[in-house]
Amino acid sequence: MVVKLAKPKKSRNFDPILENDFFNSLLKFKINESIAVAVSGGPDSLALTILLKKFSIKNNIELRALSIDHDLRSSSKDELKWLASELKEKKIKHKIIKWKNLKPNSNILSNARDKRYELLLKECERLNIRYLFTGHHLDDQVENVLLRLIRGSGIKGLGSLQEQFKFTKSKVNILRPLLRYPKKSLISFLATEKQKYILDPTNFDSKFDRSRVRKVSSHLINEGLNNRRLLSTIKNLKNANNSINYLINSSLKSFVKVNSRGIIFILLERFVLLPEEVKFRSLSKLLKFVGKGKSTPRSKNILNILSSISENNFKNLTTAGCLIKKKNKQIFILPEVTRKLSTTKITSNNFIWNDQYKIIMENDFAKGLSVQYLGANGLMSLPKKYNDKLMKDLYPASYLSLWKGKKLVAVPDVNYLIKDIRSIKKYALIDIHPYLMER
């Protein structure tokens, strides 16, 4: 199959990136170690890779180029073969990482993006690389704002792309140094380098939202929407967002509480007095924390909960791996405990489970023990003498419990313990409020 390549042309209205300007923009990151760049062969990532190669030579550091083979298009293998040849000629170390899992049938671009980051970060961590560069540029910023505006995002969503960020639990810094450059400046740079690039047909496929919006964003940039004007708008949005963040962070402890065994609840009388955006974000954070990312809480579901929690006839709701219950003037956010419980094998005598429970084990902790929620099977395994206490609990299936295979070993909150297996020495609750903070 023939790879569709484009020969770059200099733009009359958009000057190419100057190497020294680019190098100076990286000074704030204080990079003095190996770096990686995500490259697909498109004009943005290819321009970034060439610039970073020049930067790495000047600063005597190693550059690694990483590509993901999504295997979603028949031409992808030939494209990556061409890219590998080009990078080899430029003496850039390059690795192609294959996506071996089953491919999605819906939300293809979104799922492919998530998997791409997952694979890239995993490879960076394997190589002990702390900086991963991506080729997002000004056009992407405009597209992002327009897409979120169309989808009804709040102030936080309209804040656009960050120049530097980390994914949760990853040590890798993702850097986007091209956010102030329009795509045509990148193509103009490639023209000065006499470097062809790959044409990705999905960029022009109108069945994708982003492709349709791309046409609008390109027109706006041609009409004079430059980085300075866009950043001024984004700055105003971010200032408003920071004010909301401050209100959330300063008031969280007043309305989010945790009982003695880790059940999280909201004090309704204080919660209802807050601005709608604060309530929405706080509830969203709680659902993500308790549900442990089993599914992303949908905006319409959050709005539905907010509109119904003050009603006298409030009915239990489930969403994003959580069960929402109301008792008196308290709203409980509980883990949705089903028959298929996820278990965590215990491999240390001192560990944190579910970001909430700090557990210290006895010396024989490694003898096939695991921790999980009690669940329906656990409730049936407990002797009848514990029934009175369980009946008084709002949601007994969510007790912390320890198991050895299919045998229930301990439920510390009801003082249940099989004597011939020494398991938990003690456990304590961790303050969850830092996890709920807006940043």
Rosetta blueprint (number, residue, H / E / L):
1 M L
2 V L
3 V L
4 K L
5 L E
6 A E
7 K L
8 P L
9 K L
10 K L
11 S L
12 R L
13 N L
14 F L
15 D L
16 P L
17 I L
18 L L
19 E H
20 N H
21 D H
22 F H
23 F H
24 N H
25 S H
26 L L
27 L H
28 K H
29 F H
30 K L
31 I L
32 N L
33 E L
34 S L
35 I E
36 A E
37 V E
38 A E
39 V L
40 S L
41 G L
42 G L
43 P H
44 D H
45 S H
46 L H
47 A H
48 L H
49 T H
50 I H
51 L H
52 L H
53 K H
54 K H
55 F H
56 S H
57 I H
58 K H
59 N H
60 N L
61 I L
62 E L
63 L E
64 R E
65 A E
66 L E
67 S E
68 I E
69 D E
70 H L
71 D L
72 L L
73 R L
74 S L
75 S L
76 S H
77 K H
78 D H
79 E H
80 L H
81 K H
82 W H
83 L H
84 A H
85 S H
86 E H
87 L H
88 K H
89 E H
90 K L
91 K L
92 I L
93 K E
94 H E
95 K E
96 I E
97 I E
98 K E
99 W L
100 K L
101 N L
102 L L
103 K L
104 P L
105 N L
106 S L
107 N L
108 I H
109 L H
110 S H
111 N H
112 A H
113 R H
114 D H
115 K H
116 R H
117 Y H
118 E H
119 L H
120 L H
121 L H
122 K H
123 E H
124 C H
125 E H
126 R H
127 L L
128 N L
129 I L
130 R L
131 Y E
132 L E
133 F E
134 T L
135 G L
136 H L
137 H L
138 L H
139 D H
140 D H
141 Q H
142 V H
143 E H
144 N H
145 V H
146 L H
147 L H
148 R H
149 L H
150 I H
151 R L
152 G L
153 S L
154 G L
155 I L
156 K L
157 G H
158 L H
159 G H
160 S L
161 L L
162 Q L
163 E L
164 Q E
165 F E
166 K L
167 F L
168 T L
169 K L
170 S L
171 K L
172 V L
173 N E
174 I E
175 L E
176 R L
177 P L
178 L L
179 L L
180 R L
181 Y L
182 P L
183 K H
184 K H
185 S H
186 L H
187 I H
188 S H
189 F H
190 L H
191 A H
192 T H
193 E L
194 K L
195 Q L
196 K L
197 Y E
198 I E
199 L L
200 D L
201 P H
202 T H
203 N H
204 F H
205 D L
206 S L
207 K L
208 F L
209 D H
210 R H
211 S H
212 R H
213 V H
214 R H
215 K H
216 V H
217 S H
218 S H
219 H H
220 L H
221 I H
222 N H
223 E L
224 G L
225 L L
226 N L
227 N H
228 R H
229 R H
230 L H
231 L H
232 S H
233 T H
234 I H
235 K H
236 N H
237 L H
238 K H
239 N H
240 A H
241 N H
242 N H
243 S H
244 I H
245 N H
246 Y H
247 L H
248 I H
249 N H
250 S H
251 S H
252 L H
253 K H
254 S H
255 F H
256 V E
257 K E
258 V E
259 N L
260 S L
261 R L
262 G L
263 I L
264 I E
265 F E
266 I E
267 L E
268 L H
269 E H
270 R H
271 F H
272 V L
273 L L
274 L L
275 P L
276 E H
277 E H
278 V H
279 K H
280 F H
281 R H
282 S H
283 L H
284 S H
285 K H
286 L H
287 L H
288 K H
289 F H
290 V H
291 G H
292 K L
293 G L
294 K L
295 S L
296 T L
297 P L
298 R L
299 S H
300 K H
301 N H
302 I H
303 L H
304 N H
305 I H
306 L H
307 S H
308 S H
309 I L
310 S L
311 E L
312 N L
313 N L
314 F L
315 K L
316 N L
317 L E
318 T E
319 T E
320 A L
321 G L
322 C E
323 L E
324 I E
325 K E
326 K E
327 K E
328 N L
329 K L
330 Q E
331 I E
332 F E
333 I E
334 L E
335 P E
336 E L
337 V L
338 T L
339 R L
340 K L
341 L L
342 S L
343 T L
344 T E
345 K E
346 I L
347 T L
348 S L
349 N L
350 N E
351 F E
352 I E
353 W E
354 N L
355 D L
356 Q L
357 Y E
358 K E
359 I E
360 I E
361 M E
362 E L
363 N L
364 D L
365 F L
366 A L
367 K L
368 G L
369 L E
370 S E
371 V E
372 Q E
373 Y E
374 L L
375 G H
376 A H
377 N H
378 G H
379 L H
380 M H
381 S H
382 L L
383 P L
384 K H
385 K H
386 Y H
387 N H
388 D H
389 K H
390 L H
391 M H
392 K H
393 D L
394 L L
395 Y L
396 P H
397 A H
398 S H
399 Y L
400 L E
401 S E
402 L E
403 W E
404 K E
405 G L
406 K L
407 K E
408 L E
409 V E
410 A E
411 V E
412 P H
413 D H
414 V H
415 N L
416 Y E
417 L E
418 I L
419 K L
420 D L
421 I L
422 R L
423 S L
424 I E
425 K E
426 K E
427 Y E
428 A E
429 L E
430 I L
431 D L
432 I L
433 H H
434 P H
435 Y H
436 L H
437 M L
438 E L
439 R L
